[in-house]
Amino acid sequence: MQITQCPSPNFGPRRHGGPPDLILLHYTAMSSCDAALARLCSPEFEVSAHFLISEKGGILQLVAQEMRAWHAGAGSWGDCSDINSHSIGIELDNTGRTPYSEPQMAALEALLPQIMQAWNIPPERVIGHSDMAPHRKADPGRRMDWCRLALQGLSVWPETTPDTQAPDFAEWCQDAARFGYGTGQNMDVKCDAYLAAFRDRFRAGHRGPLDSEDMRIIQDLAQRFPVDGGRANA
């Protein structure tokens, strides 16, 4: 796997002083990889990521993994609210309207294991930008093949289990928080946004009222991958 160095000036030290323990996937939502690279390396915009993967599968490294890139913004996963200090950010050259290319997915599948092994990051801590900030972000979007990643141990996917009880929005929110969505925030206010992000990841394209399948999936994820069973973050 070849990685091209394209240093960005937009980074700083990790504020908690420890290693990264999350990986965050994004799409660039820009017209081209070159345009995204220019934005991520411009001091004017004060944004960056550790890696950028082009549609053709080229991997560019913009920020050293030890450092804090500026890619996440406001949001949380579990009790962690400074996502930038706890994460590695990977941007994928995609507008959000088209499928991710096969070379790009192959490059992502080559890069993720190296990062996960280097920092001892488990699959359940590979998440999307929309997972930690669904009220303002939609990336990497419903076209990201999370199931494909999970089959290789690079993310998580729900197991097939019997149907659960009738839909209960309050209970869904509780299990969503156990998995990592919105813990420490007012879930009653933002839960609709978390449900939309959850569906984009685990039920791509599904809309409508909360149903028993939403309940089944979130209960399975919360039981197998409770966020308090992972890292304690600040």
Secondary structure, 3 states (H helix, E strand, C coil): CCEEECCCCCEECCCCCCCCCEEEEEECCCCCHHHHHHHHCCCCCCCCCCEEECCCCCEEECCCCCCEECCCCCCCECCECCHHHHEEEEEECCCCCCCCCHHHHHHHHHHHHHHHHHHCCCHHHEEEHHHHCCCCCCCCCCCCCHHHHHHCCCCCCCCCCCCCCCCCHHHHHHHHHHHCCCCCCCHHHHHHHHHHHHHHHHCCCCCCCCCHHHHHHHHHHHHHCCHHHCCCCC
